[in-house]
Amino acid sequence: MDLAFTPEEQAFRDEVRAWVRSNLPPEISHKVHNALRLTRDDLQGWAKILGKKGWLASGWPQQFGGPGWTAVQKHLFEEECALAGAPRVVPFGPVMVAPVIMAYGTPEQQQRFLPGIASGEVWWSQGYSEPGSGSDLASVKTRAERVGNKYIVNGQKTWTTLGQYGEWIFCLVRTSNEGKPQTGISFLLIDMKSPGVTVRPIKLLDGECEVNEVFFDNVEVPAENLIGEENKGWTYAKHLLSHERTNIADVNRAKRELERLKRIAKAEGLWDDQRFRDQIALLEVDVVALEMLVLRVLSAEKSGKNSLDIAGLLKIKGSEIQQRYAELMMLAAGPFALPFIEEAMEAGWQGDFPGGSVAHAPLASTYFNMRKTTIYGGSNEVQRNIVAQTVLG
């Protein structure tokens, strides 16, 4: 196992670093480095910049319009973007549904949907979770009934991240009640502008509407929007979830936020507190260990060996690390982490009070928001069961 990068890979890193520095808007980088509120224009603006370069679809093969990078090149690209302060690519289109369309969609579906995803022009949402169907996705109840050349969809999805911006949504829908619950699920692409689709934002503690409820009331969906075969959607969903769980680990963001934690600790005079430094050191050890785990996977792919199937393990460790650095940042800032006035934030105020800092205002809300990471994408309790079954049989 060789974890060293080749001279060619180092040259590739330098190329990406130079391009990102030249093309990433500084006002967006400032927001990301200080965890300030990103607008839809910020997120989609960066996506379109990447799309114009052909790099939004960084993990795609060339035959579908991607750059055809190796897994190592993709890792280096994501690392340089994260360290430069680029927004995390909203994954629902390029990272999640696109691989499903590539693997199981028809040529017509690929030609219809993939270009808009690769360019960043079309915003996709994910329709998986429902009230009572979160980690147990096999129990989804949203119903799609085939009537001629279309499906009639009725039901509800919830916790739909950034669904208020969505133009298309990929959904797990129930098309049969026969046999095991998993065997009656289908994978459907739905235009969110269709009559009968209602999006209702869910306001969180920090005043954000990051997640939403999506209702379907006799929504007509062309049958040609079915991916693969009817009642085989569970297979496609598992394919997608492996990408989601690996993406949740996000070791590159953890490395960037670790440096931010150090900056806050130094600014607050806690860098000389040995007990607090110990906590930062323990976190850094885990971040390095997570990176080594990711590099082991890349090394296996690079050498032609079977890649380690550790999506669940990456999700567990990555999500726990995110919670720990958010907690330590808040503890470092002390009482200055607490104030959060939504109206003032919307007017542009960010911690500019006596003794405050631009880095302080969102820390408490970030801490609360990060509590979700061990739940979404398959709860960590479920992931531990999967890992145990893989190891112990």
C-alpha positions in Angstrom: 0.0 0.0 0.0 1.6 3.3 -1.2 0.0 6.4 0.2 2.4 8.8 -1.4 1.3 11.0 -4.3 3.2 10.7 -7.6 4.9 13.8 -9.2 2.1 13.8 -11.7 -0.5 13.9 -9.0 1.3 16.7 -7.2 1.4 18.7 -10.5 -2.3 18.1 -10.8 -2.8 19.4 -7.3 -0.9 22.5 -8.1 -3.0 23.1 -11.3 -6.2 22.8 -9.3 -5.0 25.0 -6.5 -4.0 27.8 -9.0 -7.4 27.5 -10.8 -9.5 27.6 -7.6 -7.6 30.6 -6.3 -8.2 32.5 -9.6 -11.9 31.6 -9.9 -13.4 31.3 -6.4 -15.1 34.6 -5.6 -13.4 36.0 -2.4 -16.7 36.9 -0.8 -17.8 33.3 -1.0 -14.5 32.1 0.4 -14.9 34.5 3.3 -18.3 33.2 4.1 -17.2 29.6 4.1 -14.1 30.1 6.2 -16.2 31.9 8.8 -19.3 29.6 8.5 -21.5 32.5 7.4 -24.8 32.1 5.7 -24.6 30.9 2.1 -27.4 31.9 -0.3 -28.7 30.0 -3.2 -26.8 32.3 -5.5 -23.6 31.5 -3.6 -24.1 27.8 -3.9 -25.3 27.6 -7.4 -23.0 30.3 -8.6 -20.0 28.3 -7.6 -21.6 25.1 -9.1 -21.9 26.9 -12.4 -18.3 28.1 -12.3 -17.2 24.5 -11.8 -19.7 23.4 -14.5 -18.3 25.7 -17.0 -14.8 24.3 -16.4 -16.2 20.8 -16.6 -15.3 20.1 -12.9 -18.7 20.0 -11.2 -19.0 16.4 -12.4 -15.6 15.6 -11.0 -16.3 11.9 -10.3 -17.9 11.2 -13.7 -16.3 9.2 -16.5 -15.6 11.1 -19.8 -18.3 9.2 -21.7 -20.9 11.1 -19.6 -19.3 14.5 -19.7 -17.0 14.2 -16.7 -13.2 14.9 -16.7 -12.5 11.1 -16.3 -10.3 11.7 -13.2 -8.9 8.9 -11.1 -10.1 8.6 -7.6 -6.9 10.2 -6.3 -7.3 13.2 -8.6 -10.9 13.6 -7.4 -9.7 13.5 -3.8 -7.0 16.1 -4.5 -9.5 18.4 -6.2 -12.0 18.2 -3.3 -9.2 18.8 -0.8 -8.0 22.0 -2.6 -11.5 23.3 -2.9 -12.2 22.7 0.8 -9.0 24.3 1.9 -9.5 27.3 -0.3 -12.9 28.0 1.2 -15.1 26.8 -1.7 -18.7 25.8 -0.8 -19.3 22.2 -0.6 -21.0 21.0 -3.8 -24.6 20.3 -3.2 -24.5 16.6 -3.7 -28.0 15.6 -4.7 -27.4 16.1 -8.5 -23.8 15.4 -9.4 -22.8 13.0 -6.5 -26.0 11.1 -5.8 -28.7 10.9 -8.6 -26.2 11.2 -11.5 -24.4 7.9 -10.8 -27.8 6.1 -10.6 -28.9 7.6 -13.9 -25.5 6.5 -15.4 -25.8 3.0 -14.1 -29.5 2.2 -14.5 -31.0 4.9 -16.7 -31.8 4.6 -20.4 -29.7 6.4 -23.0 -32.6 8.8 -23.4 -32.7 9.6 -19.7 -28.9 10.1 -19.6 -29.1 12.5 -22.5 -32.0 14.4 -20.9 -30.9 14.8 -17.4 -27.1 14.6 -17.1 -26.1 17.8 -19.0 -28.2 20.0 -16.7 -26.6 18.3 -13.7 -23.0 18.7 -15.0 -23.5 22.4 -15.8 -25.0 23.2 -12.4 -28.1 24.7 -14.1 -30.6 22.3 -12.6 -31.1 22.0 -8.8 -31.9 18.5 -7.6 -33.5 17.4 -4.3 -33.6 14.1 -2.6 -37.0 12.5 -1.7 -36.2 9.6 0.6 -37.2 10.2 4.2 -40.8 10.3 5.3 -42.6 10.8 8.6 -41.9 7.4 10.2 -39.5 6.3 7.4 -36.0 7.7 8.1 -33.4 5.1 8.8 -35.9 2.4 7.8 -36.4 3.5 4.2 -38.0 0.1 3.4 -41.1 1.4 5.1 -41.8 4.3 2.7 -45.5 4.9 2.0 -45.5 7.5 -0.7 -47.5 5.8 -3.4 -47.1 5.8 -7.2 -49.9 4.1 -9.1 -49.4 3.3 -12.8 -52.2 4.6 -15.0 -51.5 4.2 -18.7 -48.3 6.0 -19.6 -48.0 7.9 -16.3 -47.8 7.4 -12.5 -50.1 9.2 -10.0 -48.1 10.0 -6.9 -49.5 10.7 -3.5 -47.7 11.0 -0.2 -45.2 13.1 1.8 -41.4 13.4 2.1 -39.7 15.2 4.9 -36.3 16.6 5.9 -35.7 17.4 2.2 -32.5 19.4 2.4 -32.7 22.7 0.4 -35.9 21.5 -1.2 -37.2 25.0 -1.4 -34.7 25.5 -4.2 -35.4 22.2 -5.9 -36.4 22.0 -9.6 -36.3 18.2 -9.8 -36.5 15.5 -7.1 -35.6 11.9 -7.1 -38.0 9.8 -5.0 -38.4 6.4 -3.6 -42.1 5.5 -4.1 -44.1 2.4 -3.3 -45.5 0.7 -6.4 -46.4 -2.7 -4.8 -47.3 -4.1 -1.4 -46.5 -7.7 -2.3 -43.6 -9.6 -0.8 -40.9 -8.0 1.3 -41.2 -4.2 1.7 -38.0 -3.6 -0.2 -39.3 -5.4 -3.3 -42.2 -2.9 -3.9 -40.2 0.3 -4.1 -39.4 2.2 -7.4 -37.1 5.1 -8.2 -38.9 8.0 -9.8 -37.7 11.4 -11.1 -40.3 14.1 -10.5 -40.5 17.7 -11.8 -41.1 19.8 -8.8 -43.0 22.4 -10.8 -45.7 19.7 -11.5 -49.2 20.5 -10.3 -49.8 18.9 -6.9 -46.3 19.4 -5.6 -46.1 21.5 -2.4 -43.0 22.4 -0.6 -43.3 23.6 3.0 -40.0 24.8 4.7 -39.3 23.6 8.3 -37.8 26.5 10.3 -35.0 25.3 12.5 -33.7 26.7 15.9 -31.2 29.0 14.1 -34.0 30.5 12.0 -32.8 28.7 8.8 -35.1 26.7 6.6 -32.5 24.2 5.6 -35.0 21.3 5.4 -38.5 21.0 4.1 -41.6 18.9 3.8 -42.7 18.0 0.3 -46.3 16.9 -0.4 -47.5 15.1 -3.5 -51.2 15.3 -4.2 -52.2 13.4 -7.3 -49.0 14.4 -9.1 -48.8 13.1 -12.6 -45.4 11.8 -13.6 -44.6 10.4 -17.0 -43.7 6.7 -16.9 -40.6 7.5 -18.8 -39.2 9.1 -15.6 -39.0 5.7 -14.0 -35.3 4.7 -13.5 -34.7 1.0 -14.3 -37.4 -1.5 -13.6 -40.5 -1.0 -11.5 -40.2 -2.5 -8.0 -36.4 -2.6 -8.3 -35.8 0.8 -6.7 -34.3 -0.6 -3.5 -31.3 -1.8 -5.5 -30.8 1.7 -7.0 -31.3 3.4 -3.6 -28.5 1.3 -2.1 -26.2 2.3 -5.0 -26.9 5.9 -4.2 -26.6 5.6 -0.4 -23.0 4.3 -0.8 -22.1 7.6 -2.5 -24.0 9.6 0.2 -22.4 8.0 3.2 -18.9 8.4 1.7 -19.7 12.0 0.9 -20.9 12.7 4.5 -17.4 11.7 5.9 -16.0 14.8 4.1 -12.5 14.5 5.5 -11.4 17.6 3.5 -13.9 19.9 5.2 -12.8 18.4 8.6 -9.2 19.4 7.9 -10.3 23.0 7.1 -12.5 23.3 10.1 -9.7 21.9 12.3 -7.6 24.9 11.3 -10.5 27.2 12.0 -10.8 25.7 15.5 -7.2 26.4 16.1 -7.6 30.0 15.0 -10.6 30.5 17.4 -8.7 28.8 20.3 -5.7 31.2 19.8 -8.0 34.2 19.5 -9.7 33.3 22.8 -6.5 32.6 24.7 -7.2 28.9 25.0 -4.3 27.7 22.9 -2.1 27.9 26.0 -4.6 25.8 28.0 -3.0 22.3 28.0 -6.3 20.5 28.7 -8.0 22.2 25.7 -5.0 21.6 23.5 -5.3 18.0 24.4 -8.8 17.9 23.0 -7.7 19.5 19.8 -4.8 17.0 19.5 -7.2 14.1 20.0 -9.5 15.5 17.3 -6.5 16.0 14.9 -5.4 12.4 15.4 -8.9 11.2 14.4 -9.0 13.5 11.4 -5.6 12.1 10.2 -6.8 8.6 10.8 -9.9 9.2 8.8 -7.8 10.6 6.0 -5.6 7.6 6.1 -8.7 5.4 5.8 -9.8 7.4 2.7 -6.3 7.1 1.2 -6.3 3.3 1.8 -9.4 3.1 -0.3 -7.8 5.3 -3.0 -4.7 3.2 -2.9 -6.7 0.0 -3.4 -8.5 1.5 -6.4 -5.2 2.8 -7.9 -3.5 -0.6 -7.7 -6.5 -2.4 -9.3 -7.5 -4.2 -6.1 -11.0 -4.4 -4.8 -11.9 -1.2 -3.1 -12.6 -1.5 0.6 -16.4 -1.4 1.2 -16.3 0.9 4.1 -18.9 3.5 3.3 -20.7 2.9 6.6 -17.4 3.2 8.6 -16.5 6.5 6.9 -19.9 7.8 7.6 -19.7 6.9 11.3 -16.3 8.5 11.9 -16.8 11.5 9.6 -20.1 12.5 11.2 -18.7 12.1 14.8 -15.7 14.3 13.9 -18.0 17.0 12.6 -19.9 17.0 15.8 -16.7 17.2 17.9 -15.1 20.2 16.1 -18.4 22.1 16.2 -18.6 21.5 19.9 -15.0 22.5 20.6 -15.4 25.7 18.5 -18.4 26.7 20.6 -16.6 25.9 23.9 -13.6 28.0 22.8 -15.7 31.0 22.0 -17.6 30.7 25.3 -20.5 33.2 25.7 -19.7 34.9 22.4 -20.9 31.7 20.6 -24.4 32.2 21.9 -25.9 35.3 20.4 -28.0 34.7 17.3 -30.4 37.4 16.0 -31.9 36.3 12.7 -33.0 39.7 11.6 -29.5 41.2 12.3 -27.8 38.3 10.5 -30.0 38.9 7.5 -29.0 42.6 7.6 -25.4 41.7 7.4 -24.4 41.8 11.1 -21.9 39.1 12.1 -20.6 39.3 15.6 -19.6 43.0 15.4 -20.2 43.7 19.1 -17.6 44.6 21.8 -15.3 41.7 22.2 -17.1 39.7 19.4 -15.7 38.4 16.2 -17.0 37.4 12.8 -16.1 33.9 13.7 -18.3 33.7 16.7 -21.9 34.5 15.8 -22.9 31.3 14.1 -21.1 28.8 16.4 -24.0 27.8 18.6 -26.3 27.3 15.6 -23.5 25.3 13.8 -23.3 23.1 16.9 -27.0 22.4 17.0 -27.1 21.8 13.3 -24.3 19.2 13.4 -26.3 17.0 15.8 -28.1 15.7 12.7 -24.9 14.2 11.1 -25.0 11.0 13.0 -28.7 10.4 12.0 -29.1 11.3 8.4 -27.8 9.1 5.6 -28.5 6.1 7.7 -28.2 6.5 11.5 -24.8 5.6 13.0 -26.5 2.8 15.1 -27.7 1.2 11.9 -24.3 1.7 10.3 -22.5 -0.1 13.2 -24.8 -3.1 12.8 -23.9 -3.2 9.1 -20.2 -2.9 9.9 -20.5 -5.7 12.5 -22.3 -8.0 10.1 -19.6 -7.4 7.5 -16.7 -8.1 9.9 -18.3 -10.9 11.9 -20.6 -12.4 9.3 
